[in-house]
Amino acid sequence: MPNIDALRALANDRRLQILEWLKDPVAHFPPQVDGDLVADGVCGALIADKLGVSPPTASEHLKLLTQAGFLCARRIKQWTFYRRDEPRIAAFKREMTEGL
């Protein structure tokens, strides 16, 4: 049975958009001073800007996606960077198809 936290995390258009952008961060975000877009992830501030929301609102979306296991968070200096957890996403997709 799929994880309820994962289903809740996916029940929001903005969170789905974040996951979509992070599939190809180089295409969707500008270069960063700290951290590599692919290896380290995208800075939460850039995600907030692209979403057009305040940093605390973006942080809540990112926290839910991280808790559900869809994102990995990494601190570099005072910033938090996010990237997709592809193995966890693949496992969730398998859980969903096996449950049908």
KOLMARTI-794006 format. One line per 8 residues: number of its first residue (from 1); for each residue y, x, z of N, C-alpha, C. Coordinates in nm, 3 decimals. Layout:
// KOLMARTI-794006
NUM = Y:X:Z:Y:X:Z:Y:X:Z; ...
END
This chain:
// KOLMARTI-794006
1 = -0.118:0.084:0.000:0.000:0.000:0.000:0.124:0.088:0.000; 0.223:0.056:-0.084:0.343:0.139:-0.090:0.422:0.137:0.041; 0.489:0.244:0.065:0.572:0.262:0.183:0.691:0.165:0.175; 0.713:0.088:0.282:0.822:-0.009:0.286:0.958:0.060:0.276; 0.975:0.176:0.341:1.101:0.250:0.333:1.132:0.290:0.188; 1.028:0.326:0.115:1.046:0.364:-0.025:1.092:0.244:-0.107; 1.031:0.130:-0.084:1.071:0.009:-0.157:1.213:-0.032:-0.123; 1.249:-0.022:0.003:1.387:-0.054:0.043:1.487:0.041:-0.022
9 = 1.451:0.169:-0.028:1.541:0.268:-0.087:1.565:0.238:-0.235; 1.465:0.185:-0.302:1.477:0.157:-0.445:1.542:0.021:-0.473; 1.568:-0.057:-0.370:1.622:-0.191:-0.388:1.774:-0.192:-0.395; 1.830:-0.091:-0.460:1.975:-0.082:-0.471:2.009:-0.011:-0.602; 2.097:-0.072:-0.681:2.132:-0.014:-0.811:2.194:0.124:-0.801; 2.274:0.147:-0.701:2.339:0.278:-0.687:2.236:0.387:-0.656; 2.140:0.355:-0.572:2.036:0.455:-0.541:1.949:0.482:-0.663; 1.920:0.378:-0.740:1.844:0.399:-0.864:1.924:0.487:-0.961
17 = 2.055:0.465:-0.966:2.141:0.546:-1.053:2.140:0.692:-1.010; 2.146:0.717:-0.880:2.141:0.854:-0.829:2.011:0.921:-0.875; 1.899:0.853:-0.859:1.770:0.910:-0.901:1.770:0.940:-1.050; 1.828:0.851:-1.128:1.834:0.871:-1.273:1.919:0.994:-1.307; 2.036:1.006:-1.248:2.123:1.122:-1.273:2.054:1.252:-1.234; 1.981:1.250:-1.124:1.919:1.374:-1.075:1.797:1.416:-1.157; 1.752:1.330:-1.249:1.646:1.372:-1.342:1.695:1.488:-1.428; 1.822:1.483:-1.467:1.883:1.587:-1.549:2.023:1.617:-1.494
25 = 2.031:1.691:-1.384:2.160:1.713:-1.320:2.260:1.790:-1.406; 2.213:1.878:-1.492:2.303:1.956:-1.576:2.378:1.865:-1.674; 2.312:1.760:-1.720:2.375:1.667:-1.815:2.473:1.572:-1.746; 2.457:1.551:-1.615:2.535:1.448:-1.547:2.640:1.500:-1.449; 2.634:1.629:-1.415:2.727:1.683:-1.315:2.788:1.814:-1.364; 2.911:1.842:-1.322:2.974:1.969:-1.361:2.912:2.085:-1.283; 2.932:2.207:-1.331:2.882:2.324:-1.257:2.942:2.327:-1.116; 2.866:2.383:-1.023:2.909:2.392:-0.883:2.941:2.537:-0.849
33 = 3.028:2.555:-0.752:3.060:2.689:-0.704:2.941:2.743:-0.625; 2.892:2.662:-0.531:2.777:2.701:-0.449:2.656:2.620:-0.493; 2.543:2.686:-0.503:2.419:2.617:-0.535:2.402:2.589:-0.683; 2.280:2.610:-0.729:2.242:2.582:-0.868:2.205:2.434:-0.880; 2.255:2.367:-0.982:2.230:2.224:-0.999:2.081:2.190:-1.002; 2.001:2.276:-1.064:1.858:2.247:-1.077:1.780:2.298:-0.957; 1.798:2.423:-0.923:1.718:2.484:-0.815:1.756:2.432:-0.677; 1.886:2.417:-0.652:1.931:2.376:-0.519:1.963:2.228:-0.510
41 = 1.996:2.167:-0.622:2.034:2.026:-0.623:2.183:2.009:-0.642; 2.224:1.884:-0.634:2.364:1.848:-0.659:2.432:1.821:-0.524; 2.552:1.871:-0.510:2.630:1.852:-0.389:2.656:1.702:-0.368; 2.642:1.657:-0.245:2.666:1.518:-0.211:2.806:1.472:-0.247; 2.904:1.562:-0.241:3.041:1.526:-0.276:3.053:1.493:-0.424; 2.981:1.566:-0.509:2.982:1.536:-0.653:2.916:1.402:-0.681; 2.810:1.372:-0.607:2.742:1.244:-0.625:2.835:1.130:-0.583; 2.905:1.147:-0.472:3.000:1.045:-0.426:3.108:1.022:-0.531
49 = 3.162:1.130:-0.586:3.266:1.117:-0.689:3.214:1.041:-0.811; 3.095:1.076:-0.856:3.039:1.012:-0.975:3.009:0.864:-0.950; 2.964:0.832:-0.829:2.938:0.693:-0.793:3.067:0.613:-0.776; 3.175:0.683:-0.746:3.302:0.616:-0.721:3.306:0.552:-0.583; 3.240:0.617:-0.487:3.237:0.567:-0.349:3.284:0.677:-0.255; 3.309:0.641:-0.130:3.349:0.739:-0.031:3.230:0.830:0.004; 3.259:0.950:0.052:3.149:1.038:0.094:3.055:0.975:0.198; 3.107:0.901:0.300:3.014:0.840:0.394:2.921:0.736:0.330
57 = 2.972:0.661:0.233:2.888:0.563:0.163:2.781:0.634:0.083; 2.819:0.737:0.009:2.721:0.814:-0.068:2.619:0.878:0.026; 2.666:0.928:0.139:2.577:0.991:0.236:2.470:0.894:0.285; 2.508:0.770:0.305:2.410:0.669:0.350:2.305:0.644:0.241; 2.348:0.633:0.117:2.253:0.616:0.006:2.159:0.737:-0.003; 2.216:0.856:0.008:2.136:0.978:-0.002:2.040:0.992:0.116; 2.084:0.951:0.234:1.999:0.956:0.352:1.877:0.865:0.334; 1.898:0.744:0.283:1.787:0.652:0.262:1.689:0.705:0.159
65 = 1.740:0.763:0.052:1.651:0.820:-0.050:1.574:0.941:0.004; 1.638:1.018:0.089:1.572:1.134:0.150:1.464:1.089:0.249; 1.497:0.993:0.334:1.400:0.941:0.431:1.279:0.879:0.362; 1.302:0.819:0.246:1.192:0.758:0.171:1.108:0.863:0.099; 1.157:0.987:0.094:1.081:1.095:0.033:1.113:1.119:-0.114; 1.213:1.051:-0.169:1.246:1.068:-0.309:1.337:1.187:-0.336; 1.411:1.231:-0.234:1.501:1.345:-0.248:1.472:1.450:-0.143; 1.501:1.574:-0.180:1.498:1.686:-0.086:1.643:1.726:-0.062
73 = 1.677:1.750:0.062:1.813:1.791:0.097:1.811:1.937:0.140; 1.916:2.009:0.101:1.928:2.151:0.136:2.073:2.180:0.172; 2.093:2.243:0.287:2.228:2.282:0.331:2.261:2.420:0.276; 2.380:2.431:0.217:2.435:2.559:0.175:2.579:2.558:0.222; 2.611:2.652:0.312:2.742:2.655:0.377:2.765:2.520:0.445; 2.877:2.454:0.417:2.903:2.326:0.483:2.859:2.207:0.398; 2.793:2.231:0.286:2.757:2.125:0.193:2.608:2.093:0.198; 2.575:1.969:0.162:2.435:1.932:0.147:2.410:1.901:0.000
81 = 2.303:1.960:-0.052:2.266:1.946:-0.193:2.136:1.867:-0.201; 2.126:1.783:-0.304:2.012:1.694:-0.319:1.946:1.713:-0.454; 1.812:1.714:-0.451:1.735:1.716:-0.575:1.616:1.623:-0.559; 1.562:1.580:-0.670:1.447:1.489:-0.667:1.322:1.560:-0.615; 1.241:1.488:-0.541:1.111:1.538:-0.496:1.008:1.482:-0.594; 0.988:1.552:-0.704:0.903:1.501:-0.812:0.759:1.471:-0.769; 0.695:1.557:-0.686:0.559:1.522:-0.643:0.555:1.390:-0.564; 0.652:1.368:-0.478:0.656:1.244:-0.400:0.683:1.123:-0.490
89 = 0.770:1.139:-0.587:0.799:1.030:-0.681:0.674:0.996:-0.761; 0.602:1.098:-0.807:0.478:1.076:-0.882:0.374:1.005:-0.794; 0.364:1.046:-0.667:0.269:0.982:-0.576:0.306:0.835:-0.555; 0.435:0.806:-0.542:0.479:0.668:-0.525:0.444:0.585:-0.648; 0.466:0.640:-0.766:0.432:0.569:-0.889:0.282:0.538:-0.894; 0.200:0.635:-0.853:0.054:0.612:-0.849:0.020:0.501:-0.750; 0.082:0.504:-0.632:0.058:0.399:-0.532:0.092:0.262:-0.588; 0.201:0.255:-0.662:0.244:0.126:-0.717:0.147:0.076:-0.823
97 = 0.099:0.164:-0.909:0.008:0.120:-1.015:-0.131:0.089:-0.961; -0.174:0.161:-0.858:-0.305:0.134:-0.798:-0.305:0.003:-0.721; -0.189:-0.036:-0.673:-0.179:-0.160:-0.595:-0.179:-0.285:-0.681; -0.167:-0.269:-0.812:-0.163:-0.385:-0.902:-0.300:-0.441:-0.930
END
